[in-house]
């Protein structure tokens, strides 16, 4: 909306300028034309030759100029009828006829009567008024000094946060001087602090009752400015500036008080140390007495215990002696019994050994008899077998000659044996040194055995 307002303002000024330039241009053209005509009707000496010709001049365009001026005036009136209130601010409508009108114009766009009403804008955000405790060119603010009860001047650095009540802007505009911070807030703050400071001494303001002074002043400032439509949010007392001589004296006094407090503290510490030593001595004495009493009681108890023990010691010794005698008698009887048992065991062992030897002899005789019977039976069986097969003798002899001989049994007739021709050719080629054959004919029905010997690979390394 502000852009529209400025655009209309520029348009109005442009229209006014256009109308004025149009009228000035027309007048300039008419003047130039008259001067040219006048030059044509005079000679070189300046005398008129004849009457100037009557020619129609171009009229000045007053109507168009008036129209442009009216349009510019309308744009300017529209611009003056638009009031824009920015954020954080509020306005009061002021009439040229009746003065400030009741009501507040808040942030936004408002329409007013042009050339009759105007708007006074006030900042409704929080503002801060600050004072200085001493002159400082680097800081801006009013110097605030107050007098304590003793008449000493004290500088106060105060900050007041306040804002204008938007609902009472018409009363503020009508009744309060402007600017409000300098003309109203500053005098009220200074006056209230100067009224309250004489109720306290300098040391109270500086140390013990500083917060009390601030709270009392804040309450008074808030109530005083609230009646004028100014809302106080907070009053701060930032710093105090004491007179130089008083500050030095106060510093020396504080040092003396600190020294006095230090001495008092050391004295209390010494007294406490003495008291602690006395208490420790009494405690040690009590511990020694208790320890002596405890030792005496222990000795008495030990004596009583020894006496009681002696009453039970003699019967115990007698019982121990009797027990020793019984144990010796028991060992003696046990030794006798062990000797008898050992003798009986030896007798039993000898009898068992005799019985064992007898059993072993019987078993050996029985084994010999069984072995002899078995050998006789075996010899009978071998004799019958050898009688039936005489060639077994040669086999047995060949087997016992060496483990490198291999024996092969073949049929006597060899008619149906496929290896007969092979064996015969082998024996005929090897010769008599490599094999043993019978002189009988293969077709002879008589039993014939062929034995061959072949080297076996030695198993020994």
C-alpha positions in Angstrom: 0.0 0.0 0.0 2.9 2.4 0.6 4.0 1.8 -3.0 0.5 2.7 -4.2 0.6 5.8 -2.1 4.0 6.9 -3.5 2.9 6.0 -7.0 -0.2 8.2 -6.8 2.0 11.0 -5.3 4.4 10.8 -8.2 1.5 10.7 -10.6 -0.1 13.8 -9.1 3.2 15.7 -9.2 3.7 14.6 -12.8 0.3 15.7 -13.8 0.8 19.1 -12.2 4.1 19.5 -13.9 2.7 18.4 -17.3 -0.1 21.1 -17.1 2.3 23.8 -16.1 4.8 22.8 -18.8 2.0 22.8 -21.4 0.9 26.3 -20.5 4.5 27.6 -20.4 5.2 26.1 -23.8 2.1 27.7 -25.4 3.0 31.1 -24.0 6.6 30.7 -25.2 5.4 29.9 -28.8 3.1 33.0 -28.9 5.9 35.3 -27.7 8.3 34.0 -30.3 5.7 34.5 -33.0 5.0 38.1 -32.0 8.6 38.9 -32.0 9.0 37.5 -35.5 6.1 39.5 -36.8 7.3 42.7 -35.3 10.7 42.2 -37.0 9.0 41.9 -40.4 7.2 45.3 -40.1 10.2 47.4 -39.2 13.2 48.5 -41.3 16.8 48.7 -40.6 16.5 52.1 -38.9 13.7 50.8 -36.6 10.8 52.7 -38.2 7.6 51.0 -39.0 7.0 50.3 -42.6 3.4 49.4 -42.4 0.8 48.0 -40.1 1.4 44.5 -38.8 -0.6 41.8 -40.5 -3.4 40.4 -38.5 -2.7 36.7 -38.2 -4.5 34.4 -35.8 -2.2 33.2 -32.9 -2.3 29.7 -31.4 -4.4 29.9 -28.2 -3.0 28.7 -24.9 -4.4 25.3 -24.0 -5.8 26.3 -20.7 -8.5 23.7 -20.7 -6.1 20.8 -21.1 -3.8 22.3 -18.5 -6.7 22.6 -16.1 -7.7 19.0 -16.7 -4.2 17.8 -16.0 -4.1 19.9 -12.8 -7.4 18.5 -11.7 -6.2 14.9 -12.3 -3.0 15.7 -10.4 -5.1 17.2 -7.6 -7.3 14.2 -7.4 -4.2 11.9 -7.2 -2.8 14.0 -4.5 -6.0 14.0 -2.6 -6.2 10.2 -2.9 -2.6 10.1 -1.6 -3.5 12.3 1.4 -6.5 10.1 2.2 -4.4 7.0 2.7 -2.6 6.6 6.0 -0.3 3.7 6.5 0.7 2.7 10.1 3.9 0.5 10.2 4.4 -2.5 12.5 5.2 -1.6 16.1 3.5 1.7 16.0 0.0 3.2 16.4 -1.5 6.5 15.3 -3.9 9.2 16.4 -6.3 10.9 14.0 -6.0 14.7 14.3 -8.6 16.9 12.8 -7.9 20.5 11.8 -11.4 21.4 13.1 -11.9 19.4 16.3 -8.4 18.4 17.3 -7.4 14.8 18.3 -10.2 12.3 17.7 -10.7 9.5 20.2 -9.6 6.0 19.1 -6.3 4.5 18.0 -5.2 3.6 14.5 -3.2 0.3 14.7 -0.8 -1.0 12.2 -2.2 -1.2 8.7 -3.9 1.0 6.1 -6.5 3.6 7.1 -8.6 6.1 5.1 -8.8 9.6 6.4 -10.3 12.9 5.2 -7.7 14.6 3.1 -6.7 18.2 3.9 -8.8 17.9 7.1 -7.4 15.0 9.1 -3.8 14.0 9.7 -2.2 11.1 11.6 0.4 11.4 14.4 2.4 8.1 14.6 3.8 6.9 17.9 6.2 4.0 18.5 4.4 1.5 20.8 7.4 -0.8 21.2 9.4 -1.0 24.4 11.9 1.8 24.9 14.7 2.2 27.3 15.6 5.3 29.2 19.1 5.1 30.8 21.1 7.4 33.1 24.8 7.5 33.8 26.4 7.4 37.2 29.4 9.5 36.1 30.4 11.5 33.1 31.6 9.3 30.3 32.0 10.6 26.7 31.8 7.1 25.3 28.2 6.6 26.6 25.1 8.6 25.9 22.6 9.4 28.6 21.7 11.9 31.3 23.8 12.1 34.5 21.7 11.3 37.6 23.1 12.3 41.0 21.2 12.1 44.3 22.0 13.1 47.9 22.1 10.6 50.7 21.2 11.4 54.3 24.7 12.7 55.0 24.5 15.1 52.1 27.0 13.2 49.9 26.3 13.1 46.2 25.9 9.6 44.7 25.7 8.9 41.0 23.1 6.3 39.9 23.0 4.4 36.7 19.4 3.6 36.1 17.6 1.9 33.2 13.8 2.1 32.8 11.9 -0.1 30.3 8.6 1.4 29.2 6.2 1.7 26.4 3.2 3.9 25.4 -0.3 2.5 26.1 -1.9 2.3 22.6 -5.4 2.7 24.0 -4.5 6.1 25.5 -2.6 7.6 22.6 -5.2 10.4 22.1 -4.7 11.5 25.7 -0.9 11.3 25.4 -0.9 13.4 22.2 -3.2 16.0 23.8 -1.7 16.3 27.3 1.9 15.2 27.3 4.9 17.1 25.8 6.9 15.5 23.0 9.1 13.5 23.0 7.7 11.6 25.9 11.0 9.9 26.9 12.9 13.1 27.4 10.1 15.3 28.6 8.2 13.0 30.8 10.0 9.8 31.7 13.4 11.4 32.5 12.1 14.0 35.0 9.9 11.5 36.7 12.8 9.0 37.2 15.2 11.6 38.4 12.6 13.2 40.8 11.6 10.0 42.4 15.2 8.8 43.0 16.1 12.2 44.5 13.1 12.1 46.8 13.9 8.5 48.0 17.7 8.8 48.4 17.7 11.1 51.5 15.8 8.4 53.5 19.0 6.2 53.4 22.6 6.7 54.4 25.3 6.2 51.9 26.4 2.9 53.2 22.8 1.5 53.1 22.4 2.7 49.5 25.7 1.1 48.6 25.3 -2.2 50.3 22.4 -3.3 52.5 19.4 -1.5 51.2 20.2 -1.1 47.6 17.5 -3.5 46.4 15.0 -1.9 48.7 15.7 1.5 47.2 15.3 0.1 43.7 12.0 -1.7 44.5 10.5 1.4 46.1 11.6 3.6 43.2 10.2 1.1 40.7 6.8 1.1 42.4 6.7 4.9 42.5 7.8 5.4 38.9 5.3 2.8 37.7 2.3 4.4 39.5 3.4 7.9 38.4 3.8 7.1 34.7 0.7 4.8 34.6 -1.5 7.8 35.2 -0.1 9.4 32.0 -0.6 6.3 29.8 3.0 5.0 30.0 3.4 1.4 31.0 6.7 0.7 32.9 7.9 -2.9 32.5 11.1 -2.9 34.6 13.3 -0.5 36.6 17.0 -1.5 36.9 19.7 0.0 39.2 22.8 -0.9 37.3 25.6 0.9 39.1 26.5 3.4 41.9 29.2 6.0 41.9 30.4 7.1 45.4 32.4 10.3 46.0 36.1 9.7 45.7 37.0 10.7 49.3 34.2 8.7 50.7 35.1 5.7 48.5 38.7 5.9 49.9 37.5 6.1 53.5 35.0 3.4 52.9 37.7 1.2 51.4 39.9 1.8 54.5 37.0 1.1 56.8 36.2 -2.1 54.9 39.9 -3.1 55.2 39.8 -2.4 58.9 36.6 -4.3 59.3 38.1 -7.2 57.3 41.2 -7.1 59.5 39.0 -7.1 62.6 37.0 -9.9 61.3 40.2 -11.8 60.4 41.6 -11.3 63.9 38.3 -12.3 65.5 38.2 -15.4 63.3 41.8 -16.2 64.2 41.0 -15.7 67.9 38.0 -18.0 67.6 40.2 -20.6 65.8 42.8 -20.4 68.6 40.1 -20.8 71.2 38.7 -23.7 69.3 42.1 -25.3 69.1 42.6 -24.9 72.9 39.2 -26.4 73.5 40.0 -29.2 71.1 43.3 -29.9 72.9 41.5 -29.9 76.3 38.9 -32.3 74.9 41.6 -34.5 73.4 43.4 -34.6 76.8 40.2 -35.5 78.6 39.5 -38.1 76.0 43.0 -39.6 76.3 42.6 -39.6 80.1 39.3 -41.3 79.8 40.7 -43.8 77.3 43.7 -44.6 79.7 41.3 -45.1 82.7 39.1 -47.3 80.6 42.1 -49.2 79.3 43.5 -49.7 82.9 40.1 -50.8 84.1 39.7 -53.2 81.2 43.2 -54.7 81.8 42.4 -55.1 85.5 39.2 -56.8 84.7 41.0 -59.0 82.2 43.5 -60.1 84.8 40.8 -60.8 87.3 39.0 -62.8 84.7 42.2 -64.7 83.8 42.8 -65.5 87.5 39.3 -66.7 88.0 39.6 -68.7 84.8 42.9 -70.3 86.0 41.4 -71.1 89.4 38.3 -72.7 87.7 40.6 -74.5 85.4 42.7 -76.0 88.3 39.5 -77.4 89.8 38.9 -79.4 86.6 42.5 -80.1 85.8 43.2 -82.8 88.5 40.3 -85.0 87.7 41.2 -84.5 84.0 44.8 -85.6 84.7 43.6 -88.7 86.6 41.3 -89.6 83.8 44.1 -89.2 81.3 46.4 -91.5 83.4 43.6 -94.1 83.6 43.0 -93.7 79.9 46.8 -94.2 79.2 46.8 -97.4 81.2 43.8 -98.7 79.4 45.3 -97.9 76.1 48.6 -99.7 77.0 46.6 -102.8 78.1 44.6 -102.6 74.9 47.7 -102.4 72.8 49.2 -105.4 74.6 46.1 -107.5 74.1 46.0 -106.3 70.5 49.6 -107.3 70.0 49.0 -110.8 71.3 45.9 -111.2 69.2 47.9 -110.1 66.2 50.7 -112.6 66.8 48.2 -115.4 67.2 46.5 -114.4 64.0 49.8 -114.1 62.2 50.8 -117.7 63.3 47.4 -119.0 62.2 47.8 -117.2 58.9 51.2 -118.7 58.3 49.8 -122.2 59.0 47.0 -121.7 56.6 49.4 -120.3 54.0 51.7 -123.4 54.3 48.7 -125.7 54.0 47.5 -123.8 51.0 51.0 -123.9 49.4 51.2 -127.7 49.9 47.7 -128.1 48.4 48.7 -125.9 45.5 51.9 -127.9 44.8 49.9 -131.1 44.9 47.3 -129.7 42.5 50.0 -128.5 40.1 51.7 -132.0 40.2 48.4 -133.6 39.4 47.7 -131.2 36.6 51.2 -131.7 35.1 50.8 -135.5 35.3 47.4 -135.3 33.7 48.8 -133.0 30.9 51.6 -135.4 30.2 49.3 -138.3 30.0 46.9 -136.4 27.6 49.8 -135.2 25.5 51.3 -138.7 25.2 47.9 -140.1 24.2 47.4 -137.4 21.7 50.9 -137.9 20.3 50.3 -141.6 20.0 47.0 -141.0 18.2 48.6 -138.5 15.9 51.4 -140.9 15.0 49.0 -143.6 14.3 47.0 -141.3 12.1 50.1 -140.1 10.3 51.3 -143.6 9.7 48.0 -144.6 8.1 48.1 -141.5 6.0 51.6 -142.0 4.9 50.8 -145.6 4.1 48.0 -144.5 1.9 50.0 -141.6 0.3 53.7 -142.2 0.2 54.3 -138.9 -1.7 53.4 -136.9 1.4 56.9 -137.7 2.8 58.5 -135.9 -0.1 56.1 -132.9 0.4 56.9 -132.8 4.1 60.6 -133.0 3.4 60.3 -130.3 0.7 58.4 -128.0 3.1 60.9 -128.4 5.9 63.9 -127.8 3.6 63.2 -124.1 3.1 60.4 -121.6 3.1 61.5 -120.6 -0.4 60.1 -123.8 -2.0 56.6 -123.9 -3.5 54.8 -127.2 -3.8 52.0 -127.9 -6.4 50.0 -131.1 -6.5 48.8 -132.2 -10.0 46.8 -135.3 -11.1 48.8 -138.4 -11.7 47.4 -139.3 -15.1 47.3 -135.6 -16.2 44.9 -136.3 -19.0 42.4 -133.6 -18.2 44.8 -131.1 -16.8 45.6 -128.2 -19.2 48.9 -127.4 -17.6 50.4 -130.9 -18.1 52.0 -129.9 -21.5 53.2 -126.6 -20.1 54.8 -128.3 -17.1 56.4 -130.9 -19.3 57.9 -128.3 -21.7 59.1 -126.2 -18.7 60.8 -129.2 -17.1 62.4 -130.3 -20.4 63.8 -126.7 -21.0 64.9 -126.0 -17.4 66.6 -129.3 -16.9 67.1 -131.5 -14.1 68.6 -128.7 -11.9 65.3 -126.7 -11.7 62.7 -129.4 -11.2 62.0 -133.0 -10.2 59.9 -135.3 -12.3 59.0 -139.0 -12.1 60.0 -141.5 -14.8 56.6 -142.8 -15.3 54.6 -142.1 -18.4 51.8 -139.6 -18.2 49.5 -142.2 -19.7 50.5 -144.6 -17.0 47.6 -145.1 -14.6 50.0 -145.4 -11.7 50.1 -142.4 -9.4 52.8 -139.9 -10.2 53.6 -136.7 -8.4 55.5 -133.8 -9.8 57.2 -131.3 -7.6 58.6 -128.0 -8.8 60.8 -125.6 -6.9 60.7 -121.9 -7.6 62.6 -119.1 -5.9 60.4 -117.0 -3.8 61.4 -113.4 -3.2 63.2 -113.0 0.0 61.2 -111.2 2.7 64.3 -110.2 4.6 65.8 -106.9 3.7 
